[in-house]
Amino acid sequence: MADRHVRVESLIKELVAAFIQHEANADPLITVTRAETAPDYRRITIFFTTIPDDREADAMIFLKRCGSELRGYIKKKSNLKIIPFIEFSVDYGERHRQDIDEIAREIERQDKK
């Protein structure tokens, strides 16, 4: 059962990323980082980040506005029996990881001086 969850999450993550690439502007750049599916497959949360960082609200507006189109795209491109309701969330964990990586690079640069 866990394997099926992983496959469904991966499939939907790829389809959402393809939809965003095709439909969204390049400003801000929206990156799908992960997906989490409910046990009954009726809901899925798509986590994303943006470049630049301060454009997350704009990306959220776009994603919510295109929600029904996105569900139709997933229905057309997959053979899933249940097309889940899609929720979106900013991936703050990924954002924090990027911040920590930047701090580590700065410390490395200072050590080399």
BABA-246164 format. One record per residue: residue in three letters; x, y, z of N, C-alpha, C in turn. Coordinates in nm, 2 decimals, m for minus. Each point is the difference from the previous one (the first is absolute). Layout:
BEGIN
 resn    n_x    n_y    n_z   ca_x   ca_y   ca_z    c_x    c_y    c_z
  ALA      X      Y      Z      X      Y      Z      X      Y      Z
...
END
This chain:
BEGIN
 resn    n_x    n_y    n_z   ca_x   ca_y   ca_z    c_x    c_y    c_z
  MET   0.08  m0.12   0.00  m0.08   0.12   0.00   0.09   0.13   0.00
  ALA   0.10   0.00   0.08   0.09   0.11   0.00   0.07   0.03  m0.13
  ASP   0.03  m0.11  m0.08   0.06   0.01  m0.13  m0.10   0.07  m0.09
  ARG  m0.13  m0.03   0.01  m0.10   0.07  m0.09  m0.01   0.15   0.03
  HIS   0.01   0.03   0.13   0.00   0.14   0.04   0.12   0.08  m0.06
  VAL   0.11  m0.07   0.00   0.12   0.07  m0.05  m0.02   0.02  m0.15
  ARG  m0.05  m0.10  m0.07  m0.02   0.01  m0.15  m0.10   0.10  m0.03
  VAL  m0.11   0.01   0.07  m0.10   0.10  m0.03   0.05   0.14   0.03
  GLU   0.07   0.02   0.11   0.06   0.13   0.03   0.10   0.04  m0.10
  SER   0.09  m0.09  m0.05   0.10   0.03  m0.10  m0.07   0.04  m0.13
  LEU  m0.10  m0.08  m0.04  m0.07   0.03  m0.13  m0.07   0.14   0.01
  ILE  m0.07   0.03   0.10  m0.07   0.12   0.01   0.11   0.12   0.01
  LYS   0.10  m0.02   0.08   0.11   0.10   0.01   0.05   0.03  m0.14
  GLU   0.03  m0.10  m0.08   0.05   0.02  m0.14  m0.10   0.07  m0.09
  LEU  m0.13  m0.03   0.01  m0.10   0.06  m0.08  m0.02   0.14   0.04
  VAL   0.00   0.03   0.13  m0.02   0.14   0.05   0.12   0.08  m0.05
  ALA   0.12  m0.05   0.01   0.12   0.07  m0.05  m0.01   0.03  m0.15
  ALA  m0.04  m0.10  m0.08  m0.02   0.02  m0.14  m0.10   0.11  m0.03
  PHE  m0.12  m0.01   0.07  m0.10   0.10  m0.02   0.05   0.14   0.03
  ILE   0.07   0.02   0.12   0.05   0.13   0.03   0.10   0.05  m0.10
  GLN   0.09  m0.09  m0.05   0.10   0.04  m0.10  m0.07   0.05  m0.12
  HIS  m0.11  m0.06  m0.04  m0.07   0.04  m0.12  m0.09   0.12   0.01
  GLU  m0.06   0.01   0.12  m0.11   0.11   0.02   0.05   0.12   0.07
  ALA   0.11  m0.01   0.08   0.04   0.12   0.09   0.10   0.08  m0.07
  ASN   0.01   0.13   0.04   0.10   0.09  m0.05   0.13  m0.04   0.07
  ALA   0.11   0.04  m0.05   0.13  m0.03   0.06   0.03   0.09   0.12
  ASP  m0.09   0.10   0.03   0.02   0.08   0.11  m0.12   0.00   0.09
  PRO   0.00  m0.06   0.11   0.11  m0.07   0.06   0.02  m0.14  m0.05
  LEU   0.12  m0.05   0.01   0.02  m0.14  m0.03  m0.05  m0.09   0.11
  ILE  m0.09  m0.09  m0.03  m0.07  m0.09   0.10   0.06  m0.14  m0.02
  THR   0.05  m0.05   0.11   0.06  m0.13   0.01  m0.08  m0.09   0.09
  VAL  m0.05  m0.11  m0.05  m0.07  m0.10   0.08   0.10  m0.09   0.07
  THR   0.00   0.00   0.14   0.10  m0.07   0.07  m0.04  m0.13   0.05
  ARG  m0.13  m0.02   0.04  m0.05  m0.13   0.04  m0.15   0.00   0.01
  ALA  m0.06  m0.12   0.02  m0.14  m0.01   0.01  m0.03  m0.10   0.11
  GLU  m0.12   0.02   0.07  m0.04  m0.08   0.10  m0.15  m0.04  m0.02
  THR  m0.03  m0.13  m0.01  m0.13  m0.04  m0.03  m0.07  m0.05   0.13
  ALA  m0.13   0.03   0.01  m0.08  m0.06   0.11  m0.01  m0.15  m0.02
  PRO  m0.03  m0.07   0.11  m0.01  m0.15  m0.01  m0.11  m0.04  m0.09
  ASP  m0.10   0.07  m0.02  m0.11  m0.04  m0.09   0.01   0.06  m0.14
  TYR   0.11   0.06  m0.03   0.04   0.06  m0.13  m0.10   0.11  m0.05
  ARG  m0.08   0.05   0.09  m0.10   0.11  m0.04   0.06   0.14   0.01
  ARG   0.11   0.01   0.07   0.07   0.13   0.01   0.15  m0.02  m0.02
  ILE   0.06   0.10  m0.05   0.15   0.00  m0.02   0.04   0.15   0.03
  THR   0.11   0.01   0.07   0.06   0.13   0.02   0.13   0.01  m0.08
  ILE   0.01   0.10  m0.08   0.12   0.02  m0.09   0.08   0.11   0.07
  PHE   0.12  m0.03   0.03   0.09   0.10   0.06   0.09   0.06  m0.11
  PHE   0.02   0.13   0.01   0.08   0.07  m0.10   0.08   0.11   0.06
  THR   0.10   0.04  m0.08   0.08   0.12   0.04   0.00   0.09  m0.13
  THR   0.05   0.12   0.03   0.00   0.10  m0.12   0.14   0.07   0.00
  ILE   0.04   0.04  m0.11   0.11   0.09  m0.02  m0.05   0.12  m0.07
  PRO   0.01   0.12   0.05   0.05   0.04   0.13  m0.09  m0.04   0.11
  ASP   0.06   0.00   0.12  m0.06  m0.05   0.12  m0.13   0.08   0.04
  ASP   0.00   0.12  m0.03  m0.11   0.09   0.05  m0.13  m0.01  m0.09
  ARG   0.00  m0.09  m0.10  m0.11   0.00  m0.09  m0.09  m0.12   0.02
  GLU   0.01  m0.06   0.12  m0.08  m0.12   0.03  m0.15   0.03   0.00
  ALA  m0.04   0.12   0.05  m0.14   0.03   0.00  m0.06   0.01  m0.15
  ASP   0.08   0.05  m0.09  m0.04   0.01  m0.14  m0.02  m0.14  m0.06
  ALA   0.10  m0.09   0.04  m0.01  m0.14  m0.05  m0.12  m0.07   0.06
  MET  m0.03   0.02   0.12  m0.12  m0.06   0.07  m0.13   0.04  m0.07
  ILE  m0.01   0.13  m0.03  m0.12   0.05  m0.07  m0.01  m0.07  m0.14
  PHE   0.11  m0.01  m0.07  m0.01  m0.06  m0.13  m0.04  m0.15   0.01
  LEU   0.06  m0.07   0.10  m0.03  m0.14   0.01  m0.14  m0.03   0.05
  LYS  m0.05   0.08   0.09  m0.14  m0.01   0.04  m0.10   0.03  m0.11
  ARG   0.04   0.10  m0.08  m0.09   0.04  m0.11  m0.01  m0.11  m0.11
  CYS   0.11  m0.07  m0.02   0.01  m0.10  m0.10  m0.04  m0.14   0.05
  GLY  m0.05  m0.01   0.12  m0.02  m0.13   0.06  m0.09  m0.09  m0.08
  SER  m0.11   0.05  m0.05  m0.09  m0.09  m0.08   0.06  m0.04  m0.13
  GLU   0.07   0.09  m0.06   0.07  m0.03  m0.13   0.10  m0.11   0.03
  LEU   0.07   0.01   0.11   0.11  m0.09   0.04  m0.06  m0.14   0.02
  ARG  m0.12  m0.01   0.07  m0.06  m0.13   0.02  m0.04  m0.06  m0.14
  GLY  m0.05   0.08  m0.09  m0.04  m0.05  m0.13   0.13  m0.05  m0.07
  TYR   0.11   0.07   0.01   0.12  m0.04  m0.06   0.05  m0.13   0.05
  ILE  m0.01  m0.02   0.14   0.04  m0.13   0.06  m0.09  m0.11  m0.05
  LYS  m0.13   0.03  m0.01  m0.10  m0.10  m0.04   0.03  m0.05  m0.15
  LYS   0.04   0.10  m0.08   0.03  m0.03  m0.14   0.13  m0.08  m0.02
  LYS   0.10   0.04   0.08   0.13  m0.06  m0.02   0.03  m0.12   0.09
  SER  m0.09  m0.04   0.08   0.02  m0.12   0.09  m0.12  m0.10  m0.01
  ASN   0.02  m0.11   0.06  m0.11  m0.10   0.00  m0.05  m0.02   0.14
  LEU   0.02   0.10   0.09  m0.05  m0.01   0.14  m0.15  m0.01   0.00
  LYS  m0.05  m0.09   0.09  m0.14  m0.01   0.02  m0.06   0.12   0.08
  ILE   0.08   0.04   0.10  m0.04   0.12   0.08   0.10   0.11  m0.03
  ILE  m0.06   0.11  m0.04   0.08   0.12  m0.02  m0.01   0.08   0.13
  PRO   0.11   0.02   0.07  m0.01   0.06   0.13  m0.02   0.15  m0.01
  PHE  m0.06   0.05   0.11  m0.01   0.15   0.02   0.14   0.04   0.03
  ILE   0.04   0.11  m0.07   0.14   0.04   0.02   0.01   0.13   0.09
  GLU   0.08  m0.01   0.10   0.04   0.11   0.08   0.14   0.04  m0.02
  PHE   0.03   0.12   0.02   0.14   0.05  m0.02   0.06   0.06   0.13
  SER   0.13  m0.02   0.02   0.06   0.05   0.11   0.15   0.04  m0.03
  VAL   0.04   0.11   0.05   0.14   0.04  m0.02   0.09  m0.10   0.08
  ASP   0.10  m0.05  m0.05   0.09  m0.10   0.06   0.10   0.08   0.08
  TYR  m0.03   0.03   0.12   0.09   0.08   0.09   0.12  m0.09   0.04
  GLY  m0.02  m0.13   0.01   0.12  m0.09   0.03   0.10   0.02  m0.10
  GLU  m0.03   0.00  m0.13   0.09   0.01  m0.11   0.07   0.14   0.01
  ARG  m0.08   0.10   0.03   0.05   0.14   0.01   0.10   0.01   0.11
  HIS  m0.03  m0.06   0.11   0.10   0.00   0.11   0.13  m0.08  m0.03
  ARG  m0.02  m0.11  m0.07   0.12  m0.07  m0.05   0.09   0.08  m0.09
  GLN  m0.06   0.08  m0.09   0.07   0.08  m0.09   0.07   0.11   0.08
  ASP  m0.06   0.06   0.10   0.06   0.10   0.09   0.12  m0.06   0.07
  ILE  m0.01  m0.12   0.06   0.11  m0.06   0.07   0.11  m0.03  m0.09
  ASP  m0.03  m0.04  m0.13   0.11  m0.03  m0.10   0.08   0.13  m0.03
  GLU  m0.08   0.11  m0.01   0.07   0.13  m0.03   0.09   0.04   0.12
  ILE  m0.05  m0.01   0.12   0.08   0.03   0.12   0.13  m0.09   0.00
  ALA  m0.02  m0.13  m0.03   0.12  m0.09   0.00   0.10   0.05  m0.11
  ARG  m0.05   0.04  m0.11   0.09   0.05  m0.11   0.08   0.13   0.05
  GLU  m0.07   0.09   0.07   0.06   0.12   0.05   0.11  m0.03   0.10
  ILE  m0.03  m0.10   0.08   0.10  m0.04   0.10   0.12  m0.06  m0.06
  GLU  m0.02  m0.08  m0.11   0.11  m0.06  m0.08   0.09   0.11  m0.06
  ARG  m0.07   0.10  m0.06   0.08   0.11  m0.06   0.08   0.07   0.10
  GLN  m0.05   0.03   0.12   0.07   0.07   0.10   0.12  m0.08   0.05
  ASP  m0.02  m0.14   0.01   0.11  m0.08   0.04   0.11  m0.01  m0.10
  LYS  m0.03   0.02  m0.12   0.11   0.00  m0.11   0.08   0.12   0.00
  LYS  m0.05   0.11   0.05   0.07   0.13   0.00   0.11   0.01   0.09
END
